Amino acid sequence: GAETEDHVWISEDGLPLSRHTLSLRARDHTMRAFGVAISPHRFRDAAGTTATIEFPTNLRTALALLGDRDPRTIQHHYDQANSLVASQKLIKSMDATRTELRAKGLIP
């Protein structure tokens, strides 16, 4: 029945991978590639947060990307995106202030 299977992730022997096996493989490959094990859930989390940063006025993009119907899930990512953007702005502001103070000789 390979013609009737609708699985995306298939093992070397042509059988569908279980969620557990897929998670183990993702963690193993990312550990070898990046030195840190990343779970499929973290990829999903990153995708949702990125979508809400890139398309903040169209949360349906993130809903479609994650295949989710619950807007509360997207709100979680939207909140994370807002926190991330705010922290990046704060860091830029602090760096600019530090550069200005150094130029004036007020800090080393």
Backbone as a ProteinNet text record, in pm:
[ID]
protein_1_A
[PRIMARY]
GAETEDHVWISEDGLPLSRHTLSLRARDHTMRAFGVAISPHRFRDAAGTTATIEFPTNLRTALALLGDRDPRTIQHHYDQANSLVASQKLIKSMDATRTELRAKGLIP
[TERTIARY]
71.4	0	76	197	269.3	190.3	108.3	30.9	-75.3	-117.5	-224.4	-173.5	-44.2	12.5	21.4	-5.5	2.6	101.5	200.7	300.7	408.1	454.9	560	697	715.7	846	849.1	937.8	947.5	1087.8	1095.7	1224.6	1296.3	1418	1496.8	1427.7	1345.3	1276.8	1140.9	1110.5	986.9	864.9	883.9	771.1	762.1	641.6	627.1	706.2	768.2	837.4	735.6	754.5	668.2	710.3	623.8	657.7	782.3	788.1	901.6	1032.6	1031.9	1152.3	1191.6	1094.6	1122.4	1185.6	1132.5	1187.1	1330.8	1356.3	1491.8	1589.1	1545.7	1632.9	1660.2	1557.8	1576.8	1676.3	1659.3	1750.8	1893.4	1906.8	2038.6	2107.5	2036.8	2095.1	2131.4	2044.4	2075.7	2189.6	2200.3	2311.8	2443.4	2445.2	2567.8	2599.5	2497	2519.1	2549.8	2480.9	2489.3	2541.1	2559.4	2605.6	2496	2372.9	2258	2143.5	2073.5	1961.3	1837.1	1776.5	1656.4	1540.7	1433	1316	1229.1	1148.1	1054.1	962.6	927.3	841.9	911.4	1041.8	1115.9	1118.2	1125.2	1115.9	978.7	876.1	739.2	726	782.4	779.2	850	967.3	1043	966.4	901.9	824.9	708.5	637.5	524.1	568.2	676.2	726.2	777.1	850.1	900.1	785.9	683.6	569.1	500.9	489.9	423.9	512.2	645.9	735	724.2	728.5	728.2	591.2	485	348.6	261.9	296	225.7	78	38.7	-102.2	-183.8	-119.7	-190.8	-157.7	-223.8	-197.3	-242.8	-324.6	-366.6	-248.6	-144.2	-24.2	35.7	48.5	103.9	9.2	-121.5	-218.3	-202.2	-190.2	-176.4	-42.7	63.3	195.4	198.1	135.6	136.4	23.4	-68	-180.7	-268	-280.2	-351.5	-480.6	-579	-706.8	-733.6	-649.7	-671.6	-589.1	-654.3	-580.8	-498.6	-533.3	-454.6	-312.1	-296.1	-161.6	-80.6	-140.2	-71.2	-47	-139.8	-120.7	4.7	28.1	149.6	273.9	275.5	389.7	397.7	282.2	278.8	337.2	303	358.4	510	556	700.3	767.8	704.9	761.4	771.7	667.9	670.5	782.5	800.9	908.3	1044.5	1059.9	1185.9	1218.8	1122.3	1143.7	1176.2	1104.6	1130.3	1271.7	1315.2	1450.2	1556.3	1532.3	1627.6	1638.3	1525.4	1527.4	1601.6	1582.1	1651.4	1801.9	1844	1987.3	2047	1978	2027.3	2040.5	1942	1945	2061.1	2080.6	2190.6	2325.6	2338.5	2463.3	2491.2	2387.5	2403.5	2444.3	2382.8	2417.5	2561.3	2601.3	2738.3	2838.4	2809	2897.9	2909.1	2798.2	2799.3	2880.1	2862.8	2937.2	3086.9	3123.3	3265.2	3322.9	3246.4	3293	3316.7	3239.2	3254.5	3358.8	3414.7	3516.1	3460.4	3333.1	3269.3	3279	3303.7	3325.5	3439.1	3507.3	3620.4	3572.3
-119.8	0	127.5	137.3	264.7	371.9	331.5	429.4	497	431.2	486.8	554.9	544.8	608.9	759	835.2	980.2	1039.2	962.5	1008.9	1089.7	1195.1	1278.1	1219.4	1169.3	1120.2	968.5	918.6	775.5	728.1	609.7	552.4	490	442.6	378.5	256.4	190.2	69.6	100.3	229.1	268.1	276.2	258	264.7	403.9	443.6	574.7	581.7	696.8	717.3	754.6	700.6	739.5	878.5	946.5	1077.5	1068.7	964.4	947.6	932.5	848.2	826.1	953.4	1024	1149.9	1250.6	1260.1	1350.9	1313.6	1184.6	1139.2	1173.1	1151.5	1180.4	1330	1412.2	1558	1603.1	1552.3	1588.1	1541.3	1421.3	1366.5	1448.3	1476.3	1551.4	1694.2	1759.6	1896.9	1899.2	1797.6	1789.6	1778.1	1692.3	1676.1	1801.4	1866.6	1982.6	2110.5	2130.7	2258.8	2248.8	2127	2111	2124.6	2130.6	2137.6	2058.4	1982.1	1902.7	1991	1997.6	2079	1986.7	1997.9	1912.6	1969.4	1885.6	1936.3	2045.8	2035.5	2138.7	2274.7	2277.4	2404.6	2464	2378.3	2428.3	2493.1	2427.9	2479.9	2612.3	2617.4	2738.1	2853.1	2823.7	2925.2	2972.4	2880.4	2916.9	3008.6	2976.1	3059.1	3197.3	3205	3334	3416.7	3352.8	3423.6	3476.1	3395.5	3439.5	3560.4	3564.1	3678	3802.5	3784	3899.9	3955.2	3866.5	3908	3957.2	3901.6	3937	3970.2	4075.7	4102.9	4138.4	4185.2	4221.3	4109.7	3998.7	3887.3	3758.2	3738.1	3618.6	3490.8	3505.6	3386.5	3318.8	3395.5	3336.4	3234.5	3274.1	3182.3	3065.3	3092.1	2982.8	2879.5	2928.5	2837.8	2763.1	2833.6	2772.4	2659.1	2680.9	2580.6	2479	2503	2412.2	2413.1	2528.6	2541.2	2618.8	2589.5	2660.9	2746.8	2732.6	2804.5	2932.6	3048.2	3175.4	3196.9	3128.9	3143.6	3092.1	2990.7	2940.2	3048.8	3114.5	3220.6	3339.7	3368.4	3478.8	3455.2	3330.3	3296.1	3335.4	3301.4	3334.7	3484.9	3548.4	3693.5	3763.6	3715.5	3772.6	3752.5	3634.5	3608.8	3702.5	3722.9	3809.4	3952.4	4001.2	4136.7	4151.3	4051.6	4055.6	4056.2	3975.3	3967.5	4100.7	4158.7	4287	4395.5	4396.8	4496.5	4481.7	4358.6	4338.8	4379.4	4355.2	4395.9	4548.2	4618.2	4765.1	4818	4756.3	4797.8	4780	4667.4	4642.1	4745.8	4778.9	4880.6	5015.3	5049.4	5176.5	5180.7	5071.1	5065.1	5072.9	5005.6	5011.4	5153.4	5221.4	5359.2	5451.7	5434.3	5515.9	5490.1	5363.9	5326.8	5388.8	5384.3	5443.2	5593.6	5658.3	5802.6	5839.4	5764	5791	5768.8	5668	5643.1	5758	5804.4	5915.5	6041.2	6058.8	6175.5	6150.9	6030.1	5997.5	5974.3	5948.5	5931.3	5787.3	5693.2	5553.7	5498.4	5395.9	5338.7	5261.5
0	0	0	-57.5	-60.8	-134	-232.8	-309.1	-223	-117.2	-34.6	92	119.6	239.2	217.3	323.3	312	412.6	450.2	545	473.4	538.3	481	511	633	675.1	668.1	582.9	556.8	594.8	653.9	694.8	575.9	602.1	497.7	439.4	519.5	470.6	408.5	389.5	322.7	412.3	541.5	634.4	697.4	737.6	801.3	932.1	956.6	1083.7	1190.5	1308.9	1419.9	1467.2	1539.7	1594.8	1681.5	1760.6	1851.1	1773.4	1670.9	1591.2	1517.4	1463.1	1393.7	1490	1609.9	1709.9	1745.1	1764.8	1796.3	1683.7	1560.5	1446.3	1433.4	1452.4	1444.9	1551.3	1671.3	1780.8	1751	1698.7	1667.8	1557.8	1450.7	1338.7	1379.2	1455.2	1495.9	1597.7	1679.7	1774.3	1697.7	1596.9	1518.3	1436.7	1383.3	1297.5	1375.9	1489.6	1559.9	1702.9	1751.7	1888.6	1992	1947.5	2037.6	1974.6	2056.3	2007	1999.6	1882	1862.4	1828.1	1905	1882.7	1771.6	1708.3	1607.9	1663.9	1790.7	1850.7	1848.8	1870.1	1868.1	1727.3	1623.7	1486.8	1465.1	1514.1	1502.3	1577.6	1695.7	1776.6	1703.7	1648	1574.5	1451.2	1381.5	1262.5	1298.6	1404.6	1446.7	1489.7	1565.1	1610.6	1492.9	1402.3	1284.3	1198.3	1179.3	1098.5	1160.6	1292.4	1355.7	1355.7	1349.8	1335.2	1193.2	1094.9	954.9	906.4	961.3	918.1	1040	1115.6	1241.4	1225.4	1108.6	1089.5	1027.5	995.9	932.9	1006.8	1118.4	1198.7	1127.8	1023.9	949	881.2	850.9	791.9	887.9	1014	1114.2	1138.4	1139.9	1157.6	1046.3	922.5	808.5	814.7	849.8	857.9	959.1	1073.3	1178.7	1165.4	1071.2	1056.7	1180.1	1241.6	1368.2	1348	1428.8	1419.6	1542.6	1641.9	1767.4	1769.9	1762	1762.7	1890.5	1998.2	2122	2102.6	2018.3	1989.1	1920.8	1824.2	1751.4	1841.9	1931.9	2025.9	2110	2146.5	2221.8	2141.8	2012.4	1926.9	1904.2	1891.4	1871.6	1993.6	2112.6	2235.4	2240.6	2200.9	2197.2	2097.9	1982.6	1879.1	1930.8	1998.5	2053.2	2155.3	2240.3	2339.8	2272.2	2168.1	2096.4	2030.3	1960	1892.5	1994.5	2107	2211.4	2267.9	2291.1	2345.9	2244.3	2115.6	2012.4	2005.4	2018.9	2018.6	2140.6	2255.6	2376.8	2361.3	2307.2	2287.1	2193.3	2084.2	1990.7	2060.4	2139.8	2211.8	2311.7	2382.4	2479.5	2408.9	2295.8	2219.1	2170.4	2122.6	2074.9	2189	2304.6	2421.8	2463.9	2466.5	2503.8	2406.4	2277.4	2175.7	2196	2222.6	2245.3	2370	2476.9	2600.3	2580.9	2503.5	2474.6	2393.3	2293.6	2210.6	2292.6	2397.5	2485.5	2595	2598	2696.2	2836.6	2846.1	2976.8	3028.3	2938.5	2977.6	2892	2943.5	2866	2744.7
[MASK]
++++++++++++++++++++++++++++++++++++++++++++++++++++++++++++++++++++++++++++++++++++++++++++++++++++++++++++

